[in-house]
Amino acid sequence: MGIDRVNVTKRAIDRSQAAQSNELVRSTKKERPSSADAKSAGPSAKAKELDRLSAQIEQSRTERFNEVRRKLESGTYRVPAKTVARKLIDSNRK
């Protein structure tokens, strides 16, 4: 009569992982407010601030993009030769 250690170990691991995942589910249920509570509270001040900053960044990018586009179309967009050379050297190092 022999003992298959691989299967014994695997079953023990499976049982321990199942117990851990059940405990995790129990603990997260206690910590989280119910969906009704979350809806009634609305977005937090931090979420509103992040939304405001995100919109500000998007607006800034759009303005910069439009400025570069306008200069490219008019032929007035200039890039220093040193900057181009540095980018070429850096891209060949990779």
C-alpha positions as CSV (number, residue, x, y, z in Angstrom):
1,M,0.0,0.0,0.0
2,G,1.5,3.4,-1.0
3,I,0.7,7.0,-0.4
4,D,0.6,9.3,-3.4
5,R,2.2,12.4,-1.8
6,V,1.4,14.6,-4.8
7,N,-2.3,14.1,-4.6
8,V,-2.3,14.3,-0.8
9,T,-0.5,17.6,-0.9
10,K,-2.6,19.0,-3.7
11,R,-5.8,18.2,-1.8
12,A,-4.5,19.8,1.3
13,I,-3.5,23.0,-0.7
14,D,-6.9,23.0,-2.4
15,R,-8.7,22.8,1.0
16,S,-6.5,25.5,2.5
17,Q,-7.0,27.9,-0.5
18,A,-10.8,27.3,-0.4
19,A,-10.8,28.2,3.3
20,Q,-8.7,31.3,2.6
21,S,-11.0,32.5,-0.2
22,N,-14.1,31.9,2.0
23,E,-12.5,34.0,4.7
24,L,-11.6,36.7,2.3
25,V,-15.2,36.8,1.0
26,R,-16.5,37.1,4.6
27,S,-14.0,39.8,5.5
28,T,-14.8,41.9,2.4
29,K,-18.5,41.6,2.9
30,K,-18.1,43.1,6.4
31,E,-15.9,46.0,5.2
32,R,-17.9,47.1,2.2
33,P,-21.1,49.1,2.5
34,S,-24.2,47.8,0.9
35,S,-24.9,48.9,-2.7
36,A,-27.8,51.0,-1.4
37,D,-25.5,52.8,1.1
38,A,-22.9,53.4,-1.6
39,K,-25.5,54.9,-4.0
40,S,-27.0,57.2,-1.5
41,A,-23.6,58.6,-0.4
42,G,-22.7,59.6,-4.0
43,P,-19.2,60.3,-5.2
44,S,-16.7,61.2,-2.6
45,A,-14.9,64.5,-2.5
46,K,-11.7,62.8,-3.6
47,A,-13.5,61.3,-6.6
48,K,-14.8,64.7,-7.6
49,E,-11.4,66.2,-7.3
50,L,-9.9,63.5,-9.5
51,D,-12.6,64.1,-12.1
52,R,-11.8,67.8,-12.0
53,L,-8.1,67.2,-12.4
54,S,-8.6,64.7,-15.2
55,A,-10.8,67.2,-17.1
56,Q,-8.1,69.9,-16.6
57,I,-5.4,67.6,-17.9
58,E,-7.5,66.7,-20.9
59,Q,-8.2,70.3,-21.7
60,S,-4.5,71.2,-21.4
61,R,-3.5,68.4,-23.8
62,T,-6.2,69.4,-26.3
63,E,-5.0,73.0,-26.2
64,R,-1.4,71.9,-26.7
65,F,-2.4,69.6,-29.6
66,N,-4.4,72.3,-31.3
67,E,-1.5,74.8,-30.9
68,V,1.0,72.3,-32.5
69,R,-1.4,71.4,-35.3
70,R,-1.9,75.1,-36.1
71,K,1.8,75.8,-36.2
72,L,2.4,72.7,-38.4
73,E,-0.2,73.7,-40.8
74,S,1.1,77.3,-41.0
75,G,4.7,76.1,-41.3
76,T,5.9,77.9,-38.2
77,Y,6.5,74.8,-35.9
78,R,10.2,74.6,-35.2
79,V,12.2,72.0,-33.4
80,P,15.8,72.7,-32.4
81,A,18.3,70.5,-34.2
82,K,19.8,69.6,-30.9
83,T,16.5,68.1,-29.7
84,V,16.1,66.0,-32.9
85,A,19.7,64.8,-32.6
86,R,19.3,63.8,-29.0
87,K,16.1,61.9,-29.7
88,L,17.8,60.0,-32.6
89,I,20.7,59.1,-30.4
90,D,18.5,58.0,-27.6
91,S,16.3,55.9,-29.9
92,N,19.3,54.0,-31.3
93,R,20.6,53.2,-27.8
94,K,17.6,51.0,-27.1
